[in-house]
Amino acid sequence: MSPSKTYRFHFLLLVCILFVCFVVNISLGSVAISFSDTLKTLFGLKIDNQSWEYIIWNYRVPKAFTAVLAGAGLALSGLLMQTLFRNPLAGPFVLGISSGASLGAAILIMGITIFSGVLSATFINDASLAIASSLGSFLVLFLVIGVATRVKDTMALLIIGLMFGSITTAVVSVLSYFTDSEKLQQYVFWTFGSVGGLSWPQLGILSAMILVGILLSIGSIKSLNGYLLGENYAQSLGVNLRTSRYLIIIATGILAGSITAFAGPIAFIGLAVPHLTRQIFDTTDHKILVPAVLIYGSCILLLCDIIAQLPGQAAVLPINAITSIIGAPVVIWLLVRKRKMIF
């Protein structure tokens, strides 16, 4: 079978897996809804229990779509960072953008404890958390872009990004030390990550941000392929290093920052999915990798959310714990089995 036919087969199989994961994710939860009734509801057919339709359309479908968007965006941002820095350990968090989002949430949750409880309750809700996290992430993004205008060495930019992350983490630690236990617990629960709780308007905003990030990434495919062989080679191909680096950083910032703002800091996906994709597709061509990581990231986060729901139980485990517990051993096994890392 030719490589092009193999890729088409893989993509067709991935799309089928994505659809199955999406439907299974919607059918599971504290209220048991059959797979067939879920399919009927999704295709606009009537079912006997009308309350199930309300649960599906107002709670489970938005949650599943959030998992699809978050998984795709984090996987793509991880691919962008690993290629830009030519570092297999790079991920969407290396520039400190997600740490900035965490700082925004921490300031909102723990920084207003000097006010009354009524005022705190007024300010702290899902919408205000998303706004504060977005402001924090984009503040760090603008700082990173400002530094990128003065630093030509990509590895130096990586180190500076890590330092921004360290600074924001230190500020969060100071806030945690002085805050009360209730606010600290609220912040800790936010750091667990969650793909549930988004309304349709919030999901629309997240979708628009992810779409912008994807379009910027598609426009950078030539640059990404050039970066794999070094900046000098990329420049010989006609790639404008300064412009392409800005676009890649902005795309990563939009993807990672918006996802962290709406779903919290979700680990593993951005680091591991690009490696899984390279191992399975056996290519470094970003024309293949970009759409592949989008689908793989969506599938894996949907699967992790299915496991986190503890099918048949009312309890829901933190999504961060599942992504790491399930995903890390898989990556280790793949790398040991292949005995090499395609990069």
C-alpha positions in Angstrom: 0.0 0.0 0.0 1.4 3.4 -1.0 2.1 6.0 1.7 -0.7 8.3 0.5 -3.3 5.4 0.7 -1.9 4.5 4.1 -2.4 8.0 5.4 -6.0 8.2 3.9 -6.8 4.9 5.7 -5.4 6.2 9.0 -7.4 9.4 8.7 -10.6 7.6 7.9 -10.0 5.2 10.8 -9.3 8.2 13.1 -12.5 10.0 12.1 -14.5 6.9 12.8 -12.8 6.5 16.2 -13.5 10.1 17.0 -17.2 9.8 16.2 -17.5 6.6 18.4 -15.7 8.3 21.3 -17.9 11.4 20.9 -21.1 9.4 21.1 -19.9 7.1 23.9 -18.8 10.2 25.9 -22.2 11.7 25.6 -24.0 8.5 26.6 -22.1 8.1 29.8 -22.7 10.0 33.0 -24.5 10.0 36.4 -27.8 9.5 34.4 -27.6 6.3 32.3 -28.6 7.0 28.7 -28.4 4.2 26.1 -26.1 4.5 23.1 -29.1 4.2 20.7 -31.0 6.9 22.4 -28.0 9.2 22.3 -27.6 8.6 18.6 -31.3 9.3 18.0 -31.1 12.6 19.9 -28.0 13.7 18.0 -29.7 13.0 14.7 -32.8 14.9 15.7 -35.1 11.9 16.3 -37.5 11.8 19.2 -37.0 9.6 22.2 -39.4 8.6 25.0 -37.6 10.5 27.8 -37.6 14.2 27.1 -35.4 15.0 30.1 -32.7 13.0 28.5 -32.8 15.3 25.5 -32.3 18.3 27.8 -29.4 16.6 29.6 -27.7 15.7 26.3 -28.0 19.0 24.5 -27.4 21.3 27.5 -24.7 19.4 29.4 -23.2 16.5 27.6 -22.8 17.8 24.1 -21.1 21.0 25.2 -18.8 18.9 27.4 -17.9 16.6 24.6 -17.3 19.5 22.2 -15.0 21.1 24.8 -13.0 17.9 25.1 -12.7 17.8 21.3 -11.5 21.4 21.1 -9.2 21.2 24.1 -7.6 18.0 23.0 -7.1 19.3 19.4 -5.8 22.7 20.5 -3.3 21.3 23.1 -2.0 18.7 20.8 -1.4 21.2 18.0 0.2 23.7 20.3 2.6 21.0 21.6 3.5 20.1 18.0 4.3 23.8 17.3 6.5 24.2 20.3 8.4 20.9 19.7 9.1 21.9 16.1 10.0 25.5 16.8 12.5 24.6 19.6 13.4 21.2 18.1 13.0 19.8 21.5 11.0 16.6 22.2 10.3 17.8 25.8 8.7 21.1 24.7 4.9 21.5 25.2 2.3 24.2 25.2 3.4 25.3 28.7 7.1 26.1 27.9 6.5 29.8 27.1 4.8 30.4 30.4 1.5 31.2 28.7 -0.5 28.6 30.6 1.2 29.7 33.8 0.0 33.2 33.1 -3.6 31.9 32.8 -3.1 30.2 36.2 -1.8 33.5 37.6 -4.9 35.3 36.4 -7.2 32.7 38.0 -5.1 32.8 41.2 -5.4 36.6 41.5 -9.1 36.4 41.0 -9.7 33.6 43.5 -7.1 34.2 46.1 -6.2 37.9 45.6 -9.5 39.3 46.7 -9.8 37.6 50.0 -9.4 40.9 51.8 -12.9 41.8 50.6 -16.1 40.4 52.1 -17.4 37.0 51.2 -20.4 38.6 49.4 -18.1 40.6 47.1 -16.0 37.5 46.5 -19.0 35.5 45.5 -20.1 38.2 43.2 -16.8 38.3 41.3 -15.9 34.6 41.2 -17.9 32.6 38.7 -17.1 30.6 35.5 -17.2 33.7 33.3 -15.0 35.8 35.5 -12.5 33.0 35.8 -12.3 32.6 32.1 -11.8 36.4 31.6 -9.1 36.5 34.3 -7.3 33.5 33.0 -7.4 34.9 29.4 -6.0 38.2 30.6 -3.2 36.5 32.4 -2.3 34.3 29.5 -2.3 37.1 27.0 -0.2 39.3 29.3 2.5 36.7 29.3 2.1 36.2 25.6 2.7 39.9 24.9 5.7 39.8 27.1 7.1 36.8 25.3 6.5 38.5 21.9 8.2 41.6 23.2 11.2 39.5 24.2 11.2 37.7 20.8 11.8 41.0 19.1 15.1 41.4 20.9 16.2 37.7 21.1 17.3 36.0 17.9 18.3 32.7 19.5 15.4 30.3 19.7 16.8 28.4 22.6 17.3 31.6 24.6 13.6 32.3 24.0 12.7 28.9 25.4 14.7 29.6 28.5 13.1 33.0 28.9 9.7 31.5 28.5 10.5 29.0 31.3 11.6 31.9 33.5 8.3 33.7 32.9 6.6 30.5 34.0 8.7 30.4 37.1 7.9 34.0 38.0 4.2 33.4 37.7 4.4 30.2 39.7 6.2 32.1 42.4 3.5 34.8 42.6 0.8 32.1 42.8 2.8 30.5 45.7 2.9 33.8 47.6 -0.9 34.2 47.1 -1.5 30.7 48.2 0.5 31.3 51.4 -1.6 34.3 52.4 -5.0 33.1 51.3 -7.6 31.2 53.4 -8.1 27.4 53.1 -11.5 27.8 51.3 -10.1 30.0 48.5 -7.0 27.8 48.2 -9.2 24.7 47.8 -11.2 26.5 45.1 -8.0 27.3 43.2 -6.7 23.7 43.6 -9.9 22.4 42.2 -9.5 24.7 39.2 -6.0 23.4 38.6 -7.4 19.8 38.3 -8.9 20.8 34.9 -12.4 20.1 33.6 -14.0 20.0 30.2 -17.5 20.4 31.7 -19.5 23.4 32.7 -19.2 25.5 29.6 -22.3 27.1 28.2 -23.0 27.4 24.4 -21.8 31.0 24.2 -18.6 30.2 26.0 -18.1 27.2 23.7 -18.6 29.5 20.8 -15.8 31.8 22.0 -13.5 28.9 22.6 -14.3 27.5 19.1 -13.4 30.8 17.5 -10.1 31.0 19.4 -9.2 27.5 18.4 -10.1 28.1 14.8 -7.8 31.2 14.7 -4.9 29.1 16.2 -5.5 26.3 13.6 -5.5 28.7 10.7 -2.3 30.4 11.9 -0.7 26.9 12.2 -1.8 25.8 8.7 -0.3 29.0 7.4 3.0 28.1 9.1 3.4 24.6 7.7 6.2 25.5 5.3 8.0 27.2 8.1 7.5 24.3 10.5 9.0 21.8 7.9 11.9 24.1 7.5 12.6 24.5 11.2 13.1 20.7 11.5 16.4 21.0 9.6 17.5 24.1 11.4 16.9 27.9 11.1 19.6 28.3 8.4 17.9 25.7 6.2 14.5 27.2 6.8 15.9 30.6 5.8 17.3 29.1 2.6 13.8 28.0 1.7 12.6 31.6 1.8 11.2 31.4 5.3 11.1 34.7 7.2 12.4 33.5 10.5 11.2 36.5 12.5 7.7 36.6 11.1 7.3 32.8 11.2 8.4 32.7 14.8 5.9 35.4 15.8 3.1 33.5 14.0 4.0 30.2 15.8 4.2 31.9 19.2 0.9 33.7 18.7 -0.8 30.5 17.5 0.5 28.6 20.5 -0.5 31.4 22.9 -4.1 31.6 21.5 -4.5 27.8 21.6 -3.0 27.1 25.0 -4.2 30.3 26.7 -7.8 30.0 25.6 -8.0 26.3 26.6 -6.4 26.9 30.0 -8.8 29.8 30.5 -11.9 27.8 29.8 -10.9 24.2 30.9 -8.0 24.8 33.3 -4.4 23.5 32.9 -4.7 20.1 31.3 -1.4 18.1 31.3 0.1 15.4 29.1 -1.9 16.0 25.9 0.3 18.7 24.4 3.5 16.9 25.3 2.6 13.3 24.4 0.2 13.4 21.4 2.7 14.8 18.9 5.0 11.9 19.8 2.2 9.4 19.4 1.3 10.8 16.1 4.8 10.7 14.7 5.3 7.1 15.8 2.0 6.0 14.2 2.2 8.0 11.0 6.1 7.7 10.7 6.5 11.1 9.1 7.7 14.6 10.0 5.7 16.3 7.3 3.5 18.9 9.0 0.9 18.6 6.1 0.2 15.2 7.7 1.0 15.9 11.3 -1.1 19.0 11.8 -4.5 17.4 10.9 -3.4 14.1 12.6 -2.6 15.7 15.9 -5.9 17.6 15.9 -7.8 14.3 15.6 -5.6 12.3 17.9 -5.7 15.0 20.6 -9.5 15.1 20.4 -9.8 11.3 20.6 -7.4 10.9 23.5 -9.0 13.7 25.6 -12.5 12.2 24.9 -11.2 8.8 26.1 -9.7 10.3 29.2 -13.0 12.1 30.0 -14.9 8.8 29.5 -12.6 7.2 32.1 -12.8 10.2 34.4 -16.6 9.9 34.5 -16.4 6.5 36.2 -19.2 5.0 34.1 -22.2 4.2 36.3 -21.0 6.4 39.2 -22.0 10.0 40.1 -18.4 11.0 40.9 -16.0 12.5 38.4 -12.3 12.2 38.7 -9.9 15.1 37.8 -9.2 15.1 34.1 -5.5 15.9 34.8 -5.0 12.8 36.8 -6.5 10.6 34.0 -4.5 12.2 31.2 -1.2 11.5 33.1 -2.0 8.1 34.5 -3.3 6.7 31.3 -1.2 8.6 28.8 2.3 8.5 30.2 2.7 4.7 30.3 1.4 4.5 26.7 4.1 7.0 25.5 6.8 5.1 27.5 5.7 1.8 25.9 5.7 3.3 22.4 9.2 4.8 22.8 10.6 1.6 24.2 9.0 -0.5 21.5 10.2 1.7 18.7 13.6 2.3 20.4 13.8 5.7 18.7 12.1 9.0 18.7 11.1 10.4 15.3 11.9 14.1 15.3 
